[in-house]
Amino acid sequence: MPTKTLSIRMDDGDYLFLSSLAREDNEDVSKKVRELVDLGRIMFAIEKYKRKEASIERASRIAGVSISRMIDILREYSVEANLEYEDYLQGLKSFRKIWS
């Protein structure tokens, strides 16, 4: 996957924190930032889903994972499903399309 370079400004405290984390794991700061961004995407998706601002499908896109992985993540964080009856019917309809 192609990568982009991003320059950001942060206060000294945040930089020291990131540097410390990177040093503890024997990694560079850039890798630690990418790791935290990935985790942040997941946590953001969980919050959106919990607030009913995102479906499982949208939450999976926000998190950058498959729907099945998002379901597993929600279970790992003990997040209850917020499926409405219409969601269930739409899922059943999609499932039938796949298997017909």
N, C-alpha and C positions, 0 to 999 in steps of 0.2 A: 504494500500500500504506500503510495507517495506520501511524504511528510511535508509539512510547512514549518517554517521558522517563525516564531512569535517572540517578540520582545515585550516584556511587561515591567512595570514599575511596582515595587512593593516596599513596605517599610522595613527597617533593619530587623525588627523582631521576627517578622514572618520569614525573612531570608535566613536568619540564624536558626530558626526552627526547622526550615527545610534542609539546610545544610547539616544540621545535627541528625535529622532522620536519615538523610542520605549516607552520612558517615557511619551511623549505626548498622546500616544494611550493606555497607561497602558498595554503594552505588553513587552515580553522579546525581546532581540536583535535578537535571532535566528529566531523568527517569523517574525520580520521586514525584515531580510535578505531574507527569503523565499518569502515574499511578493514582495520585490524589484526584485528578480530573476524572478518571474512570470511576473511582469510588463516589465522587460527587454526582456524577450522572446517575448512578444507581440510586443514591439516596434521594436525589431530586425526583426521580421517577416514582419511587416509593411514596414520597410525600404527595405528589400529584394524584397518584392512585388512591391513597388513603382519603384525600379530600374530595374524591369523586370528580376531579378535574381532568382525569385521563382514564381511558379504558386500559385493559391489559395490553391490547395491541399498541396503543399510543405510548404507554409506559415502557414497553419493550423497545420501541424506537428511540425514546429519550435515553434509555439506559444503554442502547447499542447492543442489545442481546436478542436472542430469539424469544418468541412468545413462551415456549416451553421453559426456557431458562428463567424468564421473568416470573413465571408461576412458581418455579422452585425458589427464586429469591424472595418472593413475597411470603412463601411458606417459611423459609429460613428466618425471616424477620417477624414471624407470627402475625402477618397482616391478613385480616379476614377478607374473603372475596366480597366484592360489592356488585355482583352481577344482578342485573334486573332481568325480569322474565323475557323482555325483548332481546337482551344480550344473548340469553340462552337460545332463543329461537334463531337468531342470526348465526350463532355458532353451529347450530344443528343444520341450518340451510347450507352453510359453507362446507361443512363436513360431508353432506350429501353430494354436493357438486364434485368434491374431490374423489369420492368413491363410486360415482356412477359412470 
